[in-house]
């Protein structure tokens, strides 16, 4: 959910694209259900390796589709952290900032998901 937005269920993933020394580049596609009609997010991120406390920071940018039930695709920036609860169980906390050009409105959303790593 975000500022004045309905709460939605989220199915998300992280797909590593390339390693760059101490960092990796990934895409983190997500589908959102229940807030409006089906929405999707397609960010590309750079993330740090997991530290000794099981935390990895990430940030990047991408596209957001169908914010506020408008059917538009808009630019967004994203950031957050992944927290390892166990070897393959990860909590992902994400903040997206989306520019909605068709209605001159910007939108901020927060997502928290529980993920299984393969």
Buried (B, 14 or more C-beta within 10 A) or exposed (E): EBEEBEEBEBEBBBEEEEEEEEBBBBBBBBBBEEBBEEBBBBBBBEBBEBEEEBEBBBBBBBBBBBBBEBEBBBEBBBBBBBBBEEEEEBBBEBBBBBBBEEEEBBBEBEBEBEBEEE
